[in-house]
Amino acid sequence: MNEAGAIGPTLDRLPRDLVRRAIVVDGGSRDGTVEEARRHGADIVVERRPGYGRACLTGAERAEGAELLLFCDGDGADSVEAAAALIAPIAAGEADFVLATRTRGPREPGSMGWHQVFAGEAIGAALGLLGGVRYSDMCAFRAIRRADLLRLGMQEMTYGWNLEMQIRAPRAGLRTREVPLPYRRRVAGQSKVAGNWRGTIRAGGRIVRTLIRVGVLDRASGGPGSAPRHGCSDPWRTP
């Protein structure tokens, strides 16, 4: 949404020997984001229904024929040129769900606020106490097989999407791994979440509700994703 200054450089850094198709899901930008993304080789999907998770799911559904999905934000902060670090463990059969961790990798000054670092570590620790994988971050940069994602039963269509995926994946028996990667300041524009306190509070509220609903209530009630669907000897593996 309104990332005209950042979407082009983000797309240009994608390793096209690995990423064969780039889909940009646009929420109704008014600054030329769509035209800029198309000029840099992306397929465009306009999703006017609100929600970060809704945009991610729409993109996944439109990626017909893809075996593997690679998610990233369009602001240029993720090290998308290092996509191989996320794809390789899945291609080698060593993991099923691989995500970048910003808190364990080198960060450009000003790229993350202290509250973002704290939230990633605190929620990751809470998940560990609930009997699941202990994560260190909720970074958007992640890879998963399309078939695996679509069978997770994702329900969170707002900012809790990343966390819900991190809870449901190991419960479904997917081998999970974090990979420390560099993280930069956004290329241009302002973050819809970290750029102001209103956005931060709104996103934080959705993440906490997702933790309670999926991490606690679903597990207690035996709801969707509350138990593994197949064996997984080490679902919490983090380097």
NUPA-748654 format. One record per residue (C-alpha): x, y, z; residue number from 1; residue in one letter. Coordinates in pm, 1 decimal. Each point is the difference from the previous one (the first is absolute). Layout:
# NUPA-748654
<r <X; Y; Z>; NUM; 'A'>
...
***
This chain:
# NUPA-748654
<r <0.0; 0.0; 0.0>; 1; 'M'>
<r <161.5; 320.8; -127.4>; 2; 'N'>
<r <354.2; -139.0; -34.5>; 3; 'E'>
<r <93.9; 154.5; -334.9>; 4; 'A'>
<r <341.2; 106.8; 125.3>; 5; 'G'>
<r <93.0; -342.8; 138.0>; 6; 'A'>
<r <-169.0; -268.5; -207.9>; 7; 'I'>
<r <231.2; 31.9; -301.6>; 8; 'G'>
<r <328.5; -46.9; 191.3>; 9; 'P'>
<r <-157.1; -287.8; 195.6>; 10; 'T'>
<r <-96.2; -183.0; -318.7>; 11; 'L'>
<r <336.9; 69.1; -162.0>; 12; 'D'>
<r <185.9; -170.0; 285.3>; 13; 'R'>
<r <-194.3; -324.9; -28.6>; 14; 'L'>
<r <225.7; -282.2; -129.3>; 15; 'P'>
<r <-189.6; -85.2; -315.5>; 16; 'R'>
<r <183.4; -330.4; -43.7>; 17; 'D'>
<r <-195.9; -113.2; 308.3>; 18; 'L'>
<r <-310.6; 218.9; -5.9>; 19; 'V'>
<r <-173.5; -66.9; -327.8>; 20; 'R'>
<r <-310.5; 209.9; 61.0>; 21; 'R'>
<r <-51.9; 309.1; 212.8>; 22; 'A'>
<r <-353.5; 89.7; 108.4>; 23; 'I'>
<r <-66.4; 339.9; 153.5>; 24; 'V'>
<r <-328.3; 21.4; 189.1>; 25; 'V'>
<r <-107.7; 363.5; 5.7>; 26; 'D'>
<r <-261.1; 138.7; 236.4>; 27; 'G'>
<r <-113.2; 286.7; -222.1>; 28; 'G'>
<r <309.7; 220.0; -20.7>; 29; 'S'>
<r <-35.6; 353.6; -129.0>; 30; 'R'>
<r <367.3; 82.4; -51.8>; 31; 'D'>
<r <92.3; -206.6; -305.2>; 32; 'G'>
<r <104.1; -315.4; 185.5>; 33; 'T'>
<r <-186.1; -224.8; -245.1>; 34; 'V'>
<r <162.2; 155.1; -305.7>; 35; 'E'>
<r <344.1; -9.2; 160.7>; 36; 'E'>
<r <-35.6; -365.2; 102.4>; 37; 'A'>
<r <-116.7; -98.3; -346.5>; 38; 'R'>
<r <294.3; 186.7; -155.1>; 39; 'R'>
<r <235.8; -210.0; 214.8>; 40; 'H'>
<r <-149.5; -328.7; -116.5>; 41; 'G'>
<r <-264.4; -83.3; 260.2>; 42; 'A'>
<r <-347.2; -141.1; -48.1>; 43; 'D'>
<r <-254.3; 221.6; 173.5>; 44; 'I'>
<r <-294.5; -107.3; 212.1>; 45; 'V'>
<r <-221.0; 276.4; 140.5>; 46; 'V'>
<r <-155.7; -102.4; 332.5>; 47; 'E'>
<r <-227.9; 271.6; 133.0>; 48; 'R'>
<r <-122.5; -199.8; 298.2>; 49; 'R'>
<r <200.3; 128.1; 297.5>; 50; 'P'>
<r <255.5; -199.7; 193.5>; 51; 'G'>
<r <366.9; -97.2; -20.0>; 52; 'Y'>
<r <-86.2; -368.7; 29.2>; 53; 'G'>
<r <-268.5; 32.7; -263.7>; 54; 'R'>
<r <258.3; 136.7; -244.6>; 55; 'A'>
<r <240.6; -287.3; 76.6>; 56; 'C'>
<r <-268.7; -265.0; -43.2>; 57; 'L'>
<r <-125.3; 156.9; -322.5>; 58; 'T'>
<r <351.8; -8.4; -141.3>; 59; 'G'>
<r <41.6; -364.3; 100.4>; 60; 'A'>
<r <-329.8; -96.4; -159.4>; 61; 'E'>
<r <97.6; 175.4; -324.1>; 62; 'R'>
<r <334.9; -182.2; -18.1>; 63; 'A'>
<r <-149.0; -299.7; -177.9>; 64; 'E'>
<r <260.1; -254.1; -103.4>; 65; 'G'>
<r <262.3; 122.1; 245.7>; 66; 'A'>
<r <159.7; -261.8; 222.7>; 67; 'E'>
<r <163.7; 242.4; 240.9>; 68; 'L'>
<r <-113.7; 340.4; 125.5>; 69; 'L'>
<r <235.7; 274.4; 114.4>; 70; 'L'>
<r <-161.6; 286.8; 190.0>; 71; 'F'>
<r <158.9; 341.2; 53.8>; 72; 'C'>
<r <-103.2; 358.8; 63.6>; 73; 'D'>
<r <14.9; 250.3; -283.0>; 74; 'G'>
<r <194.4; 269.0; 184.4>; 75; 'D'>
<r <350.7; -119.3; -85.9>; 76; 'G'>
<r <98.4; -80.3; 359.5>; 77; 'A'>
<r <17.4; -378.8; -38.5>; 78; 'D'>
<r <318.8; -150.4; -146.4>; 79; 'S'>
<r <-184.2; -157.6; -291.3>; 80; 'V'>
<r <326.8; -51.8; -187.3>; 81; 'E'>
<r <73.0; -267.4; 265.2>; 82; 'A'>
<r <-313.1; -199.1; -87.4>; 83; 'A'>
<r <210.9; -311.6; -52.8>; 84; 'A'>
<r <61.2; -17.3; 376.8>; 85; 'A'>
<r <-372.9; -56.9; 50.6>; 86; 'L'>
<r <-64.8; -215.2; -304.5>; 87; 'I'>
<r <298.2; -236.4; 25.1>; 88; 'A'>
<r <-100.2; -183.2; 322.7>; 89; 'P'>
<r <-341.6; -78.3; -147.0>; 90; 'I'>
<r <141.6; -106.4; -336.7>; 91; 'A'>
<r <248.9; -227.8; 180.9>; 92; 'A'>
<r <-276.2; -162.5; 203.8>; 93; 'G'>
<r <142.2; 131.7; 328.7>; 94; 'E'>
<r <-290.5; 230.3; 93.9>; 95; 'A'>
<r <-354.7; 80.9; -105.8>; 96; 'D'>
<r <-41.2; 356.8; 125.8>; 97; 'F'>
<r <295.8; 240.1; 10.5>; 98; 'V'>
<r <-12.7; 361.6; 111.4>; 99; 'L'>
<r <251.8; 278.4; 40.6>; 100; 'A'>
<r <73.4; 139.4; 343.2>; 101; 'T'>
<r <91.0; 366.2; 18.1>; 102; 'R'>
<r <79.8; 0.6; 371.2>; 103; 'T'>
<r <282.4; -253.8; -38.9>; 104; 'R'>
<r <143.2; 143.7; -322.1>; 105; 'G'>
<r <182.6; 329.9; -67.6>; 106; 'P'>
<r <-239.4; 295.2; 0.0>; 107; 'R'>
<r <52.6; 338.8; -157.0>; 108; 'E'>
<r <-37.0; 274.3; 264.2>; 109; 'P'>
<r <-358.6; 122.2; 8.4>; 110; 'G'>
<r <-139.9; -300.9; -184.8>; 111; 'S'>
<r <-189.1; -135.5; 303.4>; 112; 'M'>
<r <-140.1; 166.4; 308.2>; 113; 'G'>
<r <71.5; -139.2; 345.3>; 114; 'W'>
<r <-367.7; -95.0; 31.6>; 115; 'H'>
<r <23.7; -217.2; -312.9>; 116; 'Q'>
<r <305.6; -183.0; 131.8>; 117; 'V'>
<r <-161.4; -46.0; 340.4>; 118; 'F'>
<r <-328.8; -125.1; -150.1>; 119; 'A'>
<r <174.3; -260.5; -214.8>; 120; 'G'>
<r <202.1; -136.7; 289.3>; 121; 'E'>
<r <-285.1; 14.9; 254.4>; 122; 'A'>
<r <-260.3; -167.8; -217.6>; 123; 'I'>
<r <255.0; -257.4; -111.9>; 124; 'G'>
<r <70.9; -82.6; 363.3>; 125; 'A'>
<r <-373.1; -22.6; 74.8>; 126; 'A'>
<r <-44.8; -253.3; -279.3>; 127; 'L'>
<r <284.1; -203.3; 144.6>; 128; 'G'>
<r <-175.0; -8.3; 337.1>; 129; 'L'>
<r <-321.1; -111.9; -169.8>; 130; 'L'>
<r <180.0; -307.7; -123.3>; 131; 'G'>
<r <94.3; 113.4; -346.2>; 132; 'G'>
<r <290.3; 141.2; -197.8>; 133; 'V'>
<r <188.8; 284.6; 163.0>; 134; 'R'>
<r <42.0; 264.7; -267.5>; 135; 'Y'>
<r <199.9; 321.2; 18.9>; 136; 'S'>
<r <-196.1; 207.6; -252.7>; 137; 'D'>
<r <-314.3; 30.6; -211.8>; 138; 'M'>
<r <177.0; 109.8; -316.7>; 139; 'C'>
<r <-206.1; 7.7; -319.7>; 140; 'A'>
<r <286.3; -149.7; -205.3>; 141; 'F'>
<r <-74.4; -374.1; -5.6>; 142; 'R'>
<r <-32.1; -304.7; -224.7>; 143; 'A'>
<r <-244.2; -290.5; 5.6>; 144; 'I'>
<r <-143.6; -247.2; -248.8>; 145; 'R'>
<r <-327.1; 127.7; -142.2>; 146; 'R'>
<r <-178.9; -327.5; 74.4>; 147; 'A'>
<r <115.9; 11.7; 362.8>; 148; 'D'>
<r <-116.8; 357.7; 45.7>; 149; 'L'>
<r <-343.6; -59.1; -148.7>; 150; 'L'>
<r <-64.8; -295.1; 231.4>; 151; 'R'>
<r <84.7; 194.5; 315.8>; 152; 'L'>
<r <-351.0; 146.7; 15.8>; 153; 'G'>
<r <117.4; 359.6; 38.0>; 154; 'M'>
<r <-272.2; 225.9; 141.1>; 155; 'Q'>
<r <175.3; 319.0; 111.4>; 156; 'E'>
<r <-38.5; 255.5; -278.7>; 157; 'M'>
<r <168.0; 295.3; 174.1>; 158; 'T'>
<r <340.7; 59.3; 158.7>; 159; 'Y'>
<r <-14.0; -326.0; 195.3>; 160; 'G'>
<r <51.8; -201.0; -320.5>; 161; 'W'>
<r <374.0; -56.9; 48.5>; 162; 'N'>
<r <-43.6; -113.7; 359.1>; 163; 'L'>
<r <-288.9; -233.0; -84.7>; 164; 'E'>
<r <213.4; -168.7; -264.3>; 165; 'M'>
<r <282.1; -43.4; 250.5>; 166; 'Q'>
<r <-238.8; -166.3; 246.2>; 167; 'I'>
<r <-182.1; -222.5; -245.5>; 168; 'R'>
<r <302.6; -120.9; -197.3>; 169; 'A'>
<r <166.6; -209.3; 274.8>; 170; 'P'>
<r <-339.0; -120.3; 124.2>; 171; 'R'>
<r <-56.4; -136.7; -348.7>; 172; 'A'>
<r <330.1; -187.2; 24.0>; 173; 'G'>
<r <198.3; 238.8; -219.6>; 174; 'L'>
<r <371.1; 18.2; 81.6>; 175; 'R'>
<r <68.5; 362.2; 83.0>; 176; 'T'>
<r <326.0; 192.8; -21.3>; 177; 'R'>
<r <110.0; 359.8; 53.2>; 178; 'E'>
<r <290.0; 148.8; -198.8>; 179; 'V'>
<r <171.2; 322.6; 114.3>; 180; 'P'>
<r <10.7; 247.1; -289.8>; 181; 'L'>
<r <89.9; 367.7; -32.7>; 182; 'P'>
<r <-279.1; 254.7; 29.0>; 183; 'Y'>
<r <2.3; 355.0; -139.8>; 184; 'R'>
<r <-196.1; 317.2; 41.8>; 185; 'R'>
<r <-286.7; 25.0; -247.4>; 186; 'R'>
<r <102.7; 146.5; -336.2>; 187; 'V'>
<r <-268.9; 269.0; -10.4>; 188; 'A'>
<r <-331.1; 101.4; 150.8>; 189; 'G'>
<r <-132.2; -62.3; 349.0>; 190; 'Q'>
<r <-91.8; -323.9; 172.9>; 191; 'S'>
<r <-371.6; -56.6; 56.8>; 192; 'K'>
<r <87.5; -176.4; 326.9>; 193; 'V'>
<r <324.9; 131.2; 147.5>; 194; 'A'>
<r <-30.2; 343.9; -157.6>; 195; 'G'>
<r <-242.3; 127.7; 265.8>; 196; 'N'>
<r <-128.1; -100.3; 342.5>; 197; 'W'>
<r <-356.5; -48.4; -121.9>; 198; 'R'>
<r <109.7; -259.3; -253.7>; 199; 'G'>
<r <229.6; -167.6; 252.9>; 200; 'T'>
<r <-277.8; -29.1; 260.2>; 201; 'I'>
<r <-250.2; -129.0; -253.8>; 202; 'R'>
<r <239.0; -263.2; -133.5>; 203; 'A'>
<r <112.2; -95.2; 350.2>; 204; 'G'>
<r <-358.8; -53.6; 106.7>; 205; 'G'>
<r <-66.2; -234.3; -290.3>; 206; 'R'>
<r <316.7; -197.1; 73.6>; 207; 'I'>
<r <-91.3; -44.1; 366.6>; 208; 'V'>
<r <-353.2; -111.0; -91.2>; 209; 'R'>
<r <144.5; -249.1; -247.0>; 210; 'T'>
<r <231.4; -138.1; 268.0>; 211; 'L'>
<r <-295.3; -50.4; 234.6>; 212; 'I'>
<r <-238.9; -139.2; -261.1>; 213; 'R'>
<r <235.5; -233.0; -185.6>; 214; 'V'>
<r <277.0; -58.9; 250.4>; 215; 'G'>
<r <-214.8; -51.9; 308.5>; 216; 'V'>
<r <-370.8; -51.0; -76.5>; 217; 'L'>
<r <33.2; -219.5; -309.8>; 218; 'D'>
<r <251.4; -219.1; 177.2>; 219; 'R'>
<r <-219.8; -35.1; 307.7>; 220; 'A'>
<r <-313.3; -76.7; -200.2>; 221; 'S'>
<r <162.8; -228.6; -254.9>; 222; 'G'>
<r <-87.6; 247.1; -275.3>; 223; 'G'>
<r <161.0; 33.4; -345.3>; 224; 'P'>
<r <371.8; -64.0; 4.8>; 225; 'G'>
<r <3.0; -101.4; 364.8>; 226; 'S'>
<r <186.4; -326.1; -59.5>; 227; 'A'>
<r <258.8; -122.4; -251.4>; 228; 'P'>
<r <-132.8; -173.8; -311.6>; 229; 'R'>
<r <316.2; -201.8; -48.8>; 230; 'H'>
<r <319.2; -71.5; 186.8>; 231; 'G'>
<r <267.2; 261.7; 52.3>; 232; 'C'>
<r <303.5; -85.5; 207.2>; 233; 'S'>
<r <129.0; 354.7; 49.5>; 234; 'D'>
<r <-259.9; 264.2; -95.4>; 235; 'P'>
<r <166.6; 272.4; 209.1>; 236; 'W'>
<r <336.2; -4.7; -168.0>; 237; 'R'>
<r <165.6; 341.7; -4.4>; 238; 'T'>
<r <366.7; 45.8; -89.4>; 239; 'P'>
***
